[in-house]
Amino acid sequence: MWLSSTYEGHTHDKKICDTEPLSLPKGIRFWQDTGFQGHRPDGVDVYMPKKKPKGKELTPEEKQENKRISGIRIKVEHAIGGMKKCRIVKERFRCHKFGFEDMVILIACGLHNFRISHKMSRIAI
């Protein structure tokens, strides 16, 4: 749905989101992971797993909610993993042409989307 520009090195997701604010439609559900702690866009319902307090346990209801959220978030994580099947995405990038990194990521996303929408089982030989 949304893809930021590429960033060099190990840049935290929250820092990228603060640099390139994400404008979301009002009233949608936003399923975010704990890497975005403190990020709350206006007019959006944010669903994020609850962390265990120090020295305490989560209640069974909180554990159940975390499980539900994780079940939805796993689709996003699988999409990221599918995109990384393109080796160029996950290894050190040596081409320094302006904008080339962004194009590589877009192509990897497109290939992943093509792969999942055209599974081999649907293709008649």
C-alpha positions as CSV (number, residue, x, y, z in Angstrom):
1,M,0.0,0.0,0.0
2,W,2.8,2.4,0.9
3,L,6.5,2.3,0.2
4,S,9.0,4.9,1.6
5,S,12.2,5.9,0.0
6,T,15.2,3.7,0.7
7,Y,17.5,4.6,3.5
8,E,21.2,3.7,3.9
9,G,22.3,1.4,6.7
10,H,20.3,0.4,9.7
11,T,17.6,3.1,9.9
12,H,14.8,2.5,12.4
13,D,11.2,2.2,10.9
14,K,9.8,4.8,13.3
15,K,12.5,7.3,12.3
16,I,11.6,6.8,8.6
17,C,7.9,7.2,9.4
18,D,8.7,10.5,11.2
19,T,10.7,11.7,8.2
20,E,8.2,10.7,5.6
21,P,4.8,11.0,7.3
22,L,2.1,8.6,6.2
23,S,-1.2,10.2,5.4
24,L,-4.0,7.7,6.0
25,P,-7.7,7.9,5.4
26,K,-9.8,8.7,8.5
27,G,-11.4,5.8,10.3
28,I,-9.3,2.9,9.0
29,R,-7.6,0.2,11.2
30,F,-3.8,0.5,11.3
31,W,-2.1,-2.8,12.2
32,Q,1.4,-1.8,13.3
33,D,4.2,-3.7,15.0
34,T,6.0,-2.6,18.1
35,G,8.7,-0.9,16.1
36,F,6.4,2.0,15.8
37,Q,5.9,2.6,19.5
38,G,4.4,6.0,20.0
39,H,3.3,6.5,16.4
40,R,-0.4,7.4,16.4
41,P,-1.7,9.0,13.2
42,D,-4.8,11.2,13.6
43,G,-8.2,9.7,12.9
44,V,-6.9,6.1,12.7
45,D,-7.6,3.2,14.9
46,V,-4.2,1.7,15.8
47,Y,-3.9,-1.9,16.7
48,M,-0.5,-3.0,18.2
49,P,0.5,-5.9,20.4
50,K,0.8,-5.1,24.0
51,K,4.2,-5.6,25.6
52,K,4.6,-7.5,28.9
53,P,5.2,-5.2,31.8
54,K,8.4,-5.7,33.8
55,G,8.0,-8.3,36.5
56,K,4.4,-8.9,35.5
57,E,2.4,-11.1,33.1
58,L,-0.1,-10.3,30.5
59,T,-3.7,-11.1,31.2
60,P,-5.3,-14.0,29.1
61,E,-7.4,-11.3,27.3
62,E,-4.3,-9.3,26.4
63,K,-2.6,-12.5,25.2
64,Q,-5.6,-13.4,23.1
65,E,-5.6,-9.9,21.5
66,N,-1.9,-10.1,20.8
67,K,-2.5,-13.4,19.1
68,R,-5.2,-11.9,16.9
69,I,-3.1,-8.9,16.0
70,S,-0.1,-11.2,15.1
71,G,-2.4,-13.3,12.9
72,I,-3.1,-10.3,10.8
73,R,0.4,-8.9,10.9
74,I,2.0,-12.1,9.7
75,K,0.6,-11.3,6.2
76,V,2.7,-8.2,6.1
77,E,5.8,-10.1,7.3
78,H,5.3,-12.7,4.6
79,A,5.1,-10.0,2.0
80,I,8.4,-8.5,3.2
81,G,10.0,-12.0,3.1
82,G,8.6,-12.6,-0.4
83,M,10.1,-9.4,-1.6
84,K,13.4,-10.4,-0.2
85,K,13.5,-13.5,-2.5
86,C,15.1,-11.0,-4.9
87,R,18.7,-11.2,-3.5
88,I,19.5,-7.7,-4.6
89,V,17.0,-6.4,-2.0
90,K,18.6,-8.0,1.1
91,E,22.3,-7.7,0.4
92,R,24.7,-4.7,0.3
93,F,23.8,-2.5,-2.6
94,R,26.8,-1.3,-4.7
95,C,25.1,0.7,-7.4
96,H,25.1,4.4,-6.5
97,K,22.9,5.8,-9.3
98,F,20.4,8.3,-8.0
99,G,17.0,6.7,-7.5
100,F,18.2,3.2,-8.5
101,E,17.6,1.7,-5.1
102,D,14.0,2.9,-5.1
103,M,13.4,1.4,-8.5
104,V,14.9,-2.0,-7.4
105,I,12.6,-2.1,-4.3
106,L,9.5,-1.3,-6.5
107,I,10.5,-4.0,-9.0
108,A,10.9,-6.5,-6.1
109,C,7.5,-5.6,-4.8
110,G,6.0,-5.9,-8.2
111,L,7.6,-9.3,-8.7
112,H,6.2,-10.5,-5.3
113,N,2.7,-9.3,-6.2
114,F,3.0,-11.0,-9.6
115,R,4.2,-14.2,-7.9
116,I,1.3,-14.4,-5.4
117,S,-1.4,-13.5,-8.0
118,H,-0.2,-16.0,-10.5
119,K,0.6,-19.2,-8.6
120,M,1.8,-22.2,-10.6
121,S,-1.3,-24.1,-9.7
122,R,-3.4,-21.7,-11.8
123,I,-1.3,-21.9,-14.9
124,A,-2.4,-24.6,-17.4
125,I,0.4,-26.3,-19.3
